[in-house]
Amino acid sequence: MKFNLLIITLLIVQCFSFTAKAVEVENLYIGKILVNDRTQKTRVKAHRWAIEQVITKVTGNREILENDDIKREVRLRTANYIKSFTFTTDEHNRTFLVDEFDQQKIDKLLRDVGASIWGQRRPQTLVWFVIEEGLSRQIVDNDSAPQITELLLQASDNRGLPLTLPDKAAISSVHSSDIWAKFDHIMSHVSAGHDVEHYVMARMYYETIGGQEAWVLDFQLMDGREMLLKQEFRGEQFNVVRDMVNALADYFASQYSIRSEVLGQKSLQMTIEGVNNIVDLTTIEGYLKNLPPVSRLELERIQNNNAQFVLHLSGQGLDVVKALDLLGEFVQLEDKVVETTETLSVAEQLEQLRESYLQQEQLVEKMASQEVTSLRYRWVP
């Protein structure tokens, strides 16, 4: 029986690397601000708030708004970044100013100040949320808590974070106590049916301590049964919900936002296997050009269904790996593929998996220290 270690490599990447199920966030460069009127004075303020909202979404970093260059651009030149704007009215008769900003100008501004850029592909997260009021506990959805639902989704939209709530069928399959007690063995199983990599178990209740009354919200961000983040907030009900969304956005941005260095550009050679036709090539080029670290892309040659590119970077080579982790169409390969005709036992195959995993860890360390100047991937659309 013939074993190809390429298959082993593909398995190890699938088993051990972080492959978050990501979705395209379409409105990163659109700001939406609630306004009381349509006067010029109101528009000027709303435009500034809108560009701040967009900068926060694109970078994933609220602190960037304290940068002196950013503050100066917001105060003096917001209009230069606006492509178009309009007013809209929702079903509650509320008026919003909606600004569409120029993506190239926003990105250039961020690169000029050395800010991070968080790409459009972002991990989708399922939120299990229980509210306790008196003796009653309810799982949050649009029927049970419409105001909280709207606030949660609006806060996630403001941060460019794709959050979703469970559907009716999922809610009916669990008890509020499962979420309240944070039974991850139950919630990880139920969440698996929603095609998300992460889920949140959150609970909110009213508490009086030392004469001080406040809403308390504590949550855990989970990957299966592994806890990634745990926090607690106290304050007004709407504030603690926003605090949770901000904490989630801060966490994911810290994992995936790409630092745009002001220093000289670097380059990285990348070989993509499995390029079978011009459609594949065009699609791959589109993906690579849109990676946040890539400032320019060159196709060097195509041979034997392999395409070789040079990526000119405004960030680090490791940033490319992190960005491609969110794209299921790219599977990272070892530089060398070894074949053997031996019949391997299960134990021997597992040992090879372990060795491949260690090699993958070493590759990440080398990328971080910039010792690696080339990468190999397989295209698996």
N, C-alpha and C positions, 0 to 999 in steps of 0.2 A: 504494500500500500504506500503511495507516494504522498508525502506531506510537503506542502509549500509554506515556508516560514513567512511568506508575505501574508498568508491568511492569518497566521498567528499574530503578526504585527497589527493587522486590521482589527483583530479581536481585542488586542490589548488596548488599542486606542479607544475602542468602543466601551470597554469595561472600566478603564481607569481614568480616562480624561474627562474633564468637565464639559458636557455637551448639553447645555441648557436649551430647552425648546424656546426659540425666540420668535417674535413677531415683528413686522415692520411697523414702526410708529410713524404715521404719515404727517402729523401736525406739529412737528418739532419747531418749524419756523413760522408758526402762526400764534399770535398772542390774542387772547380773548379777555376783555376787561369789562366788568359790570359798571355802567355809568348811570347817573341820575338825569342827565340831559345831553344835548348834542351841541352845546356851545363851544366856541373855540377854546376857551379857558379849560373846559373839561377835556376836550380832545387832546390838548397839549400834555396834560397830566397822564391821561390814559395811554397815549402813545409811549411815553416814557416807562410806564408800568408794564406795557406790553413787551417792549424790547428787553426789559429786565426779566420778564417771565420766559422769553425765548432763550436768552443767554443762559438762564438757569437750567432750562430743559436740555439745551444742546451740550452743556458742559457737565451737567449733573452736580454742579458745585454752587451752592448758594453764596459762599464766601467770595467768589469771583467778583461779585457786585461791589466789593470794597476796594477793588483795584482802582488806583487813581486814574489810569488811562480809560478804563471802562466807565467810570463815573463821569469823566469829562465828555466822552462820546455820547453817553445817555443824556447828559444835560444840554449839550450844544448841537449835536448832529444826529439825533434820532431820525429825523426826516430823511436823511441820506440813505438809510437802510431799509426804508419802507417801499415795497413794490406796489401795494394797493391797500386800501382799507374800506370798510363798510360798517354799517350799523345793522344789527339783527335784533329781533324781538322773539322771545321764547313763549311757550304755552302759558307761562305765569305772568305774561305781559312785562317782563323785565327786558331792559335794553342793554345790549353789549356792543362795544366797539371791537371789531375784529380786524387785526392788522396782519398782512402777509409780508414777511421780511425777505430780503434777498439773501439766499443761502451762501453764495460766494462771498458777499461782503461780510456777513456775520462770521463765517469761518476764517476769513482773512484777519478780521479784528482779533479773534481769539488766538490765532497763530502768532500774530504780532506781539501779543502780551504774554505768550508762552502758556496759555491756558489749555486745559484738557478739552477733548471733544469726545462725546459719547455717541457712537453711531446709531443709525436708525433701527438696527436689529437689537432688540432688548428682550430679556427673559420675561415671560409671562408668569404671573403669580396668582394663585387662587387664594382668596381670603375667606376663611371661616371665622365669623364674628358673632359673638353672643353678647347681648345686653341684658343685664339684670335690673329690673325696676320693681321694687317691693319684693313680693314673693314669686314674681314671674320672670322667666328667662326666655328670650326669643333669639332665634338665629336671624341675623340681618339679611333681608332682601328688600326689594322695592315695595312689597306689600306690607311687610311687618314694620319696616322703619324707612319710609321713603326719604325723609330729610337726611338721615345718616347715610343712606345709600348715595344720594345725590352729592353730599359733601365728600364722601370717600372717592367717588369716581371723578369729581371735579378736582380734588386735590391731586389725584394720580395723573390727571390730564395736565395740570399745571407743572408737574415734574417730569412729564414724558415717560411715565412708568405704567406699563400695561398691567393693570390689576383687573381681576374678574371675580364675581361672586358666584357661588354654586347655584345651579338651577334647582327647580322644585323637586325633581326626581332625586337629586343628590341629597337635598335637605331632608326629604322624607326617609332616607336610608340611615340617618344618624340621629342621635339624641343630643340635645343641647348640652347635656352633662358630659358627653364625650369630648366636646370642644372645651368646655369649662375646666374639666380635669386634665386637659391636654393629653389624651390617650393617643399617642402617636402611632401605636400599632393599628388602631382603628382608622384614624384620619389619613394616614399615609396610603392605606389600601383604598379608601373611598376617593381620595384625591387623584389616584393613578388613572381613573377613568376620564379625567378632564384634560389629558394631554398637556400637562404643565410639569415643569421640572420642580418648582417650588410651591409651597403652600404656607399660609399663615394661620396660626391658631390664636385668636384674640378674644379677650373678654373685657367688658366694661361694666363698672358698678359705681354706686354712689356711696361715699364713706365720710364719716365724721371722726376726726381725730383732734383731741385737745381743743374742741370748739370750732375747728376749721373744717368746713364742708367743701368737698371737691369730688369730681368724677375721677376715677382711677381707670386707666387702660393699660393692661399688660399684654404683651404678645410674644410669640416665638416664630421666627422664620425657619422653615424646615426644608431639608432636601431628603425626602424619604423619612427615615427616622433619625437623621442627623440634624442637630440644631445648629444653625448658622448664626443666628442673632437673637438676642433676648433683651427686651427693654420694658420700662414702665414709665408712664407719664401721669401727672396729676394736674387738674385744672378744669376749665370750662369744657363742656362736652364736645363742642365743635373743635376746640383747640387741641384736645388730646388726640382726636381722630387725625387732624392735620399733622400732628407731631409723629404719629405712627407712619403715615405715608412718607413724610420727609425722611424718617430714619431708614425706611426701606429703600428709598431712592438713593440716599447717601451711601448705603451699603453696596448696592449694585453698581453705582457709579465708581466707587472705589475699586471694584473688581474689573470693570470693563472700559472706563474712560481712558482715552489715549492722550498722553502728554505730548503737546506740540512744542517741541524745542525751538527756540529762536536761533540756536546755533546752526552751524553748517549742516546741510543735508547729508544723509548717508544712503547707501544703496544695498540691496539684498537681491541675490539671484534666486529665482524660484522656478522649479520644474513641475509641471502639472502632467500627470499621466492620464490616459483614458480620454484624450481629446479626439473624438471620432469624426467630427464634421465641423463645418463653419458655424453652425448654430451653437455647438458646444463652445467653440472658441470665442464667439461674440458674447455669449452669456458669461463666461469666465472673466473676460476682460472687463465687463460691466461690474461684476462683483469686486474685482481687485481694485479698479479705479475708485470705487466708493468706500474702500476701507479708510478709516480716519487717518492712519499714519502715512498713507500713500499720497504723495504730492504729484507724482508723474509715473507713468507706466510705459515700458518699451517691450515689444515683442521681438526677441532675438532670432528665434528660429523654431520651426516645427519639423519633427522627424519621428517616424514610427509611432504616431499618435501621442507624442510627447511635445508639449509646448514649453519653451523656455522664455521666461520674462526677466526683466530687470526692474525692480521696484525702487524708485527713488523716494526716500522716507523723510518725513518731518518729525519722526519719533524714533523709537527703538525697534529693532528687529523682533523682540519679544512681543511688542504691541501687535504685530501682524498675526502672530500665533494666537494671542488672546482674542483678537477680532474674529479670526477664522473659526475659533472654538464655537461660535454662535451660528455658524453656517454648516448645516448638516451635509451639504453637497461636497465638502472638502474633507478628506481623511488624510492626516499626516502620516508619512511613511519614513522608514529608516532609509539612510542613503544606500545601504547594502542589503540585498535580498539574497539569502542563502537557501539552497534547496538540499534536501536529503531524501534518500530513497529508503531510509530505515523505517521499520514499523515501530512506532513509539507507543509506549504504554501511556495510560492516563497520567500517571505520576510524572513521566518525562515531559509530556505536553504541558502540564502545569508548571514544571520547572522552567520550561522555555518561556511560558507566559510571564513568570516572575522576572526572568532575566530581561525580557523585552520591556517590562515595566520599569526596571531599574535604568535601562538605557534611555527610556523616555524621560525619566527624571533628570538624568545627566544632561540630556539635550536642553531641557528647560534651564538648567543652571548655566550652561554654556551660552544660551541665548541671552540670559540676563547679564552676563559679563561680556557680551558682544564678541565671543570667540567664533560664533557660527555666522558665516556669510552666505550660506545657501540653504534652501529648504526644498523638500520633495513632498508633493501631495498627489493624491488620486482624486479625479473628478468622478463623483458618484451621484448624478442627478436623479 
